[in-house]
């Protein structure tokens, strides 16, 4: 850093000496003008011979193997136009001062290129993403830059994602992230807000670190191969579809479960093993026989959640309805996770074992995140295979017509039809 500041100061003094040389020549002081011009050239040569190698020697040379991309900025084009104007004026007039100014201007361009390349060297990066990411929600990723250079910090670095051959929606990061200062042998990080609009798999093959330091004449950048892949789960927000389905869904489950809950399920005849606390005395007095109360069993709900991804070819707005069905299925699964239900999930070609919903919710969300529509056949093998599991409360999301559903399944399951969403 000290060598860099000394070189800038020496070049500034050389420029002042060149200006003084021109003014002295116009006043007829040729000896003074010559000494000032020679001093300016000697000072510029001293910077080139002594300080520039020191700056380069103290910088790691691993950047030689990196492909550096650069482009001239708008300010740089204006500066180059000024360089050309000074060059033309110097050639037409033969004024030594103009040649000295031209040399200083070219030296600034050279110094800008060297310093920007040094700033990009020795920089590595990391990107850490949350484990669970849901579509439409803002998450914060941790981006870290590390400066491995021994003595030189880096200034004004910008990190941006490189778009691959896939669509723009598959990229993890679109907006650039700015790092004003990265000290030597240290790490800096920033929290980057990210929003993934849709479920599915997002990929980022590489990133680009760019800088316009120090003068903004050139923008240099280099590619950093840092492959990242993230699976975005469907949204689990309580949508209008979920709020409309939930009351009927709860009623369907409670009608298939009896136990020791608080809600009355039915009355039945007394058995010798029943507790006297459960006898319904008013009903027993009316009928003349002992009747016992049965309650809904709230502590042992066993649910089979089924998502049928097949769609008919003539379904209007098929893609939008399919996405709404995926989000609804994810919301239902999340609801059972929050209520500590026993859950089993099935879809085309995949299923999970019956287990507490909290233990398999990640697997369910992963299957839904990767689910794709399939062509619908006349009969669904998935629905035909659901005749068993009589002890499970079945919830089925499908687009098959009501008439194609097996009778035993129709009377033992709660259905949500995709065309109705």
C-alpha positions as CSV (number, residue, x, y, z in Angstrom):
1,X,0.0,0.0,0.0
2,X,2.9,2.4,0.8
3,X,4.6,1.8,-2.5
4,X,1.3,2.5,-4.3
5,X,0.8,5.8,-2.5
6,X,4.4,6.8,-3.1
7,X,4.1,6.0,-6.8
8,X,1.0,8.1,-7.2
9,X,2.6,11.1,-5.3
10,X,5.8,10.8,-7.5
11,X,3.7,10.8,-10.7
12,X,1.8,13.9,-9.5
13,X,5.1,15.7,-8.8
14,X,6.4,14.7,-12.3
15,X,3.2,16.1,-13.8
16,X,3.7,19.4,-11.9
17,X,7.3,19.6,-13.1
18,X,6.2,19.1,-16.6
19,X,3.7,21.9,-16.3
20,X,6.4,24.1,-14.8
21,X,8.8,23.2,-17.6
22,X,6.2,24.4,-20.2
23,X,5.6,27.7,-18.4
24,X,9.4,28.4,-18.0
25,X,9.9,27.7,-21.7
26,X,7.3,30.3,-22.6
27,X,9.1,32.9,-20.4
28,X,12.4,32.3,-22.1
29,X,14.0,30.4,-19.2
30,X,15.3,27.5,-21.3
31,X,17.7,26.2,-18.8
32,X,15.1,26.0,-16.0
33,X,12.6,24.5,-18.4
34,X,15.1,21.8,-19.5
35,X,16.0,20.9,-15.9
36,X,12.3,20.7,-14.9
37,X,11.6,18.5,-18.0
38,X,14.5,16.2,-17.2
39,X,13.5,16.0,-13.6
40,X,10.0,15.0,-14.6
41,X,11.3,12.2,-16.9
42,X,13.7,11.0,-14.3
43,X,11.0,10.9,-11.6
44,X,8.6,9.0,-13.9
45,X,11.4,6.5,-14.8
46,X,12.2,6.0,-11.2
47,X,8.6,5.0,-10.5
48,X,8.6,2.6,-13.4
49,X,11.9,1.0,-12.4
50,X,11.6,0.8,-8.6
51,X,8.0,1.1,-7.3
52,X,6.0,-0.8,-10.0
53,X,8.1,-4.0,-9.5
54,X,7.7,-3.7,-5.8
55,X,4.0,-3.6,-6.1
56,X,4.0,-6.5,-8.5
57,X,6.4,-8.5,-6.4
58,X,4.3,-8.2,-3.2
59,X,1.3,-9.6,-5.0
60,X,0.5,-13.2,-5.5
61,X,1.0,-14.3,-9.1
62,X,-1.8,-16.8,-9.2
63,X,-3.8,-14.3,-11.3
64,X,-1.6,-15.1,-14.3
65,X,-3.5,-18.3,-14.8
66,X,-6.9,-16.5,-14.6
67,X,-8.6,-15.2,-17.7
68,X,-9.2,-11.5,-17.2
69,X,-12.0,-9.9,-19.1
70,X,-12.2,-6.2,-19.5
71,X,-14.1,-3.4,-21.2
72,X,-13.7,0.3,-21.5
73,X,-16.2,2.3,-19.5
74,X,-18.0,5.5,-20.7
75,X,-15.6,7.5,-18.6
76,X,-12.7,5.6,-20.1
77,X,-13.8,6.5,-23.7
78,X,-13.9,10.2,-22.7
79,X,-10.4,9.8,-21.2
80,X,-9.1,8.1,-24.4
81,X,-10.6,10.9,-26.5
82,X,-8.6,13.4,-24.3
83,X,-5.4,11.3,-24.8
84,X,-5.9,11.4,-28.6
85,X,-6.5,15.1,-28.5
86,X,-3.3,15.8,-26.5
87,X,-1.4,13.5,-28.9
88,X,-2.6,15.3,-32.0
89,X,-1.9,18.7,-30.4
90,X,1.6,17.5,-29.4
91,X,2.4,16.3,-32.9
92,X,1.1,19.5,-34.5
93,X,2.9,21.9,-32.2
94,X,6.0,19.9,-31.2
95,X,5.6,21.2,-27.6
96,X,7.5,19.1,-25.1
97,X,5.0,19.9,-22.4
98,X,2.2,18.2,-24.4
99,X,4.3,15.1,-24.8
100,X,5.0,15.0,-21.0
101,X,1.3,15.4,-20.3
102,X,0.6,12.6,-22.9
103,X,3.1,10.4,-21.1
104,X,1.5,11.0,-17.8
105,X,-2.0,10.3,-19.1
106,X,-0.8,7.0,-20.7
107,X,0.9,6.1,-17.4
108,X,-2.4,6.6,-15.6
109,X,-4.0,4.1,-17.9
110,X,-1.2,1.7,-17.4
111,X,-1.3,2.1,-13.6
112,X,-5.1,1.7,-13.7
113,X,-4.8,-1.6,-15.5
114,X,-2.1,-2.9,-13.2
115,X,-3.9,-1.9,-10.0
116,X,-7.3,-3.4,-11.1
117,X,-5.6,-6.7,-12.0
118,X,-3.9,-6.7,-8.6
119,X,-7.2,-6.1,-6.9
120,X,-8.8,-9.1,-8.6
121,X,-5.9,-11.4,-7.8
122,X,-5.9,-13.6,-4.7
123,X,-9.7,-13.3,-4.2
124,X,-11.8,-16.3,-3.4
125,X,-15.5,-16.5,-2.6
126,X,-18.0,-18.6,-0.8
127,X,-21.8,-18.6,-0.9
128,X,-23.9,-20.2,1.9
129,X,-27.6,-20.7,1.5
130,X,-30.3,-21.8,4.0
131,X,-31.2,-25.4,4.1
132,X,-34.9,-24.8,3.7
133,X,-36.1,-22.4,1.1
134,X,-39.7,-21.9,0.2
135,X,-41.0,-20.3,-3.0
136,X,-42.0,-16.6,-2.7
137,X,-40.2,-16.1,0.7
138,X,-37.2,-13.8,1.2
139,X,-34.1,-15.7,2.5
140,X,-30.7,-14.3,3.3
141,X,-27.6,-15.9,1.8
142,X,-24.1,-15.3,3.2
143,X,-21.6,-14.3,0.6
144,X,-18.0,-14.2,1.7
145,X,-14.8,-12.9,0.0
146,X,-11.4,-13.8,1.2
147,X,-8.2,-11.8,0.2
148,X,-5.2,-14.1,0.2
149,X,-2.7,-11.4,-0.8
150,X,0.2,-10.9,1.6
151,X,0.3,-7.1,1.5
152,X,-2.3,-5.5,-0.8
153,X,-6.0,-5.0,0.0
154,X,-8.6,-5.0,-2.7
155,X,-11.0,-2.1,-3.3
156,X,-14.4,-1.8,-5.0
157,X,-15.2,-5.4,-5.9
158,X,-18.5,-6.4,-7.4
159,X,-19.8,-10.0,-7.5
160,X,-22.5,-11.0,-9.9
161,X,-23.9,-14.3,-11.1
162,X,-23.1,-15.6,-14.6
163,X,-26.2,-16.7,-16.5
164,X,-26.0,-20.2,-17.9
165,X,-27.6,-21.7,-20.9
166,X,-30.8,-22.3,-18.9
167,X,-33.6,-19.8,-18.5
168,X,-33.1,-16.7,-16.3
169,X,-35.4,-18.2,-13.7
170,X,-33.0,-21.0,-12.9
171,X,-30.2,-18.6,-11.7
172,X,-29.7,-18.3,-8.0
173,X,-28.4,-14.7,-7.9
174,X,-29.3,-11.9,-10.4
175,X,-28.5,-8.7,-8.6
176,X,-24.8,-7.8,-8.0
177,X,-23.2,-7.6,-4.5
178,X,-20.7,-4.8,-3.8
179,X,-17.7,-5.1,-1.5
180,X,-16.0,-1.6,-1.0
181,X,-13.0,-2.9,0.9
182,X,-11.4,-6.3,1.4
183,X,-8.3,-6.2,3.7
184,X,-5.3,-8.3,3.1
185,X,-5.3,-11.8,4.6
186,X,-8.9,-11.3,5.9
187,X,-12.4,-12.2,5.1
188,X,-15.5,-10.0,4.6
189,X,-19.1,-11.1,4.1
190,X,-22.5,-9.6,3.3
191,X,-26.0,-11.0,3.8
192,X,-27.7,-11.1,0.4
193,X,-31.6,-11.1,0.3
194,X,-32.8,-13.6,-2.3
195,X,-36.4,-14.4,-3.5
196,X,-37.1,-17.5,-5.5
197,X,-40.5,-17.0,-7.3
198,X,-41.2,-20.6,-8.0
199,X,-40.5,-24.1,-6.7
200,X,-37.9,-26.3,-8.3
201,X,-34.2,-26.7,-8.8
202,X,-32.0,-23.6,-9.2
203,X,-28.5,-23.7,-10.4
204,X,-25.6,-21.3,-10.6
205,X,-22.5,-22.6,-12.4
206,X,-20.2,-19.6,-11.9
207,X,-19.8,-16.0,-10.6
208,X,-17.9,-13.0,-11.9
209,X,-15.8,-10.7,-9.7
210,X,-15.4,-7.3,-11.4
211,X,-13.8,-3.9,-10.4
212,X,-13.4,-0.4,-11.8
213,X,-10.7,0.6,-9.3
214,X,-8.9,3.0,-9.2
215,X,-10.0,5.5,-11.9
216,X,-13.0,3.9,-13.5
217,X,-11.5,3.9,-17.0
218,X,-11.6,0.1,-17.3
219,X,-13.9,-2.6,-15.9
220,X,-12.0,-5.8,-15.4
221,X,-13.5,-9.1,-14.3
222,X,-12.7,-12.7,-13.9
223,X,-14.8,-15.8,-13.7
224,X,-15.0,-17.9,-10.5
225,X,-16.2,-21.4,-11.0
226,X,-18.4,-22.0,-8.0
227,X,-21.2,-24.4,-8.8
228,X,-24.2,-24.1,-6.5
229,X,-27.5,-25.9,-6.5
230,X,-30.5,-25.3,-4.4
231,X,-33.9,-26.9,-4.2
232,X,-36.8,-24.5,-3.5
233,X,-39.8,-26.1,-1.8
234,X,-43.4,-25.1,-2.7
235,X,-45.0,-22.3,-0.7
236,X,-46.7,-23.4,2.5
237,X,-48.6,-20.2,3.0
238,X,-52.2,-20.5,3.9
239,X,-53.7,-19.8,0.5
240,X,-57.4,-19.3,-0.2
241,X,-57.6,-22.9,-1.6
242,X,-56.2,-24.2,1.7
243,X,-58.5,-22.2,3.9
244,X,-61.5,-23.5,1.8
245,X,-60.4,-27.1,2.0
246,X,-59.3,-27.2,5.7
247,X,-62.7,-27.4,7.4
248,X,-64.0,-30.2,5.2
249,X,-60.6,-32.0,5.5
250,X,-60.8,-31.8,9.3
251,X,-64.3,-33.1,9.4
252,X,-63.4,-36.0,7.1
253,X,-60.5,-37.1,9.3
254,X,-62.5,-36.8,12.5
255,X,-65.4,-38.9,11.1
256,X,-62.9,-41.8,10.6
257,X,-61.3,-41.6,14.0
258,X,-62.7,-42.5,17.4
259,X,-60.8,-42.4,20.7
260,X,-60.2,-40.3,23.8
261,X,-60.5,-36.8,22.5
262,X,-62.8,-34.1,23.7
263,X,-65.3,-34.0,20.9
264,X,-68.3,-36.5,21.1
265,X,-68.2,-39.0,18.3
266,X,-71.1,-41.4,19.0
267,X,-73.0,-43.3,21.6
268,X,-72.9,-47.1,22.0
269,X,-74.0,-49.8,24.4
270,X,-72.1,-50.2,27.7
271,X,-69.5,-52.9,28.0
272,X,-68.1,-54.4,31.2
273,X,-64.7,-52.9,30.5
274,X,-65.9,-49.4,30.1
275,X,-65.4,-46.7,32.7
276,X,-68.4,-45.3,34.5
277,X,-67.1,-41.8,33.7
278,X,-68.0,-42.3,30.1
279,X,-71.6,-43.3,30.7
280,X,-74.1,-40.8,29.2
281,X,-76.7,-40.8,32.0
282,X,-79.3,-38.7,30.3
283,X,-79.4,-40.8,27.2
284,X,-79.4,-43.9,29.3
285,X,-82.4,-42.7,31.2
286,X,-84.3,-42.0,28.0
287,X,-83.6,-45.3,26.4
288,X,-83.6,-47.5,29.5
289,X,-80.2,-49.0,28.6
290,X,-76.7,-47.9,29.6
291,X,-75.0,-45.9,26.8
292,X,-71.4,-44.9,26.7
293,X,-69.9,-41.9,25.0
294,X,-67.2,-42.3,22.3
295,X,-64.9,-39.4,21.5
296,X,-62.9,-38.3,18.4
297,X,-59.3,-39.5,18.8
298,X,-57.1,-36.4,18.3
299,X,-53.8,-37.8,19.5
300,X,-53.5,-40.6,16.9
301,X,-54.4,-39.2,13.5
302,X,-53.0,-41.5,10.7
303,X,-53.2,-39.8,7.3
304,X,-52.4,-41.0,3.8
305,X,-51.7,-37.9,1.6
306,X,-51.8,-38.7,-2.2
307,X,-50.8,-36.4,-5.0
308,X,-51.7,-37.6,-8.5
309,X,-49.6,-35.5,-11.0
310,X,-51.5,-36.7,-14.1
311,X,-53.3,-34.0,-16.1
312,X,-55.8,-34.3,-19.0
313,X,-54.6,-32.9,-22.3
314,X,-57.6,-30.5,-22.6
315,X,-57.5,-29.0,-19.1
316,X,-57.7,-25.1,-19.3
317,X,-54.8,-23.3,-17.5
318,X,-53.3,-26.7,-16.8
319,X,-49.9,-25.3,-15.6
320,X,-51.4,-22.8,-13.2
321,X,-53.8,-25.3,-11.7
322,X,-51.0,-27.8,-11.3
323,X,-48.9,-25.3,-9.4
324,X,-51.8,-24.4,-7.1
325,X,-52.4,-28.1,-6.4
326,X,-48.7,-28.6,-5.5
327,X,-48.9,-25.6,-3.1
328,X,-52.1,-26.9,-1.6
329,X,-50.6,-30.4,-1.1
330,X,-47.5,-28.8,0.6
331,X,-49.8,-26.7,2.9
332,X,-51.7,-29.8,3.9
333,X,-48.6,-31.7,4.6
334,X,-47.2,-28.8,6.7
335,X,-50.5,-28.6,8.6
336,X,-50.1,-32.3,9.6
337,X,-46.5,-31.6,10.6
338,X,-47.7,-28.8,12.9
339,X,-50.4,-31.0,14.5
340,X,-48.0,-34.0,15.1
341,X,-50.0,-36.4,12.9
342,X,-48.8,-39.7,11.6
343,X,-48.4,-39.2,7.8
344,X,-47.7,-41.2,4.7
345,X,-47.2,-39.6,1.4
346,X,-47.6,-41.1,-2.1
347,X,-47.2,-39.8,-5.6
348,X,-46.4,-41.3,-9.0
349,X,-43.3,-43.4,-8.6
350,X,-42.4,-42.3,-5.0
351,X,-43.7,-42.7,-1.5
352,X,-42.7,-42.3,2.1
353,X,-43.2,-44.6,5.0
354,X,-45.8,-44.0,7.7
355,X,-44.1,-41.9,10.3
356,X,-44.6,-38.7,12.4
357,X,-45.1,-35.9,9.9
358,X,-42.2,-33.9,11.4
359,X,-39.8,-36.7,10.4
360,X,-40.8,-37.0,6.8
361,X,-41.9,-33.5,5.9
362,X,-38.6,-32.7,4.2
363,X,-39.0,-35.7,2.0
364,X,-42.6,-34.8,1.1
365,X,-41.6,-31.2,0.2
366,X,-38.7,-32.4,-1.9
367,X,-40.9,-34.7,-3.9
368,X,-43.4,-31.9,-4.4
369,X,-40.7,-29.5,-5.4
370,X,-39.6,-31.8,-8.2
371,X,-43.0,-32.9,-9.3
372,X,-43.9,-32.5,-12.9
373,X,-47.2,-33.0,-14.8
374,X,-47.7,-36.3,-16.5
375,X,-50.0,-37.4,-19.3
376,X,-53.3,-38.7,-17.9
377,X,-54.5,-42.2,-18.8
378,X,-58.1,-43.6,-18.6
379,X,-57.3,-45.4,-15.3
380,X,-54.8,-44.3,-12.7
381,X,-52.6,-47.0,-11.4
382,X,-51.9,-44.8,-8.4
383,X,-55.5,-44.5,-7.4
384,X,-56.2,-48.2,-8.1
385,X,-53.6,-49.1,-5.6
386,X,-55.1,-47.2,-2.7
387,X,-57.8,-49.7,-1.8
388,X,-56.0,-51.0,1.3
389,X,-54.8,-49.1,4.3
390,X,-58.3,-49.0,5.9
391,X,-56.9,-47.5,9.1
392,X,-55.6,-44.5,7.4
393,X,-57.5,-41.3,6.6
394,X,-57.0,-40.7,2.9
395,X,-56.7,-37.3,1.3
396,X,-56.3,-37.5,-2.5
397,X,-55.5,-34.6,-4.9
398,X,-56.2,-35.7,-8.5
399,X,-57.6,-34.5,-11.8
400,X,-59.3,-37.8,-12.7
401,X,-63.1,-37.7,-13.3
402,X,-65.2,-38.8,-10.4
403,X,-66.6,-41.7,-12.4
404,X,-63.2,-43.3,-12.9
405,X,-62.4,-43.5,-9.1
406,X,-62.8,-47.0,-7.5
407,X,-65.9,-47.3,-5.3
408,X,-64.1,-48.4,-2.2
409,X,-61.7,-45.5,-2.5
410,X,-64.5,-43.0,-3.2
411,X,-66.3,-43.9,0.0
412,X,-63.1,-43.9,2.2
413,X,-61.2,-40.9,1.1
414,X,-61.5,-37.1,0.9
415,X,-60.9,-35.8,-2.7
416,X,-59.6,-32.5,-4.0
417,X,-60.0,-32.2,-7.8
418,X,-57.4,-30.1,-9.7
419,X,-59.8,-28.8,-12.3
420,X,-61.8,-27.2,-9.4
421,X,-58.9,-25.1,-8.1
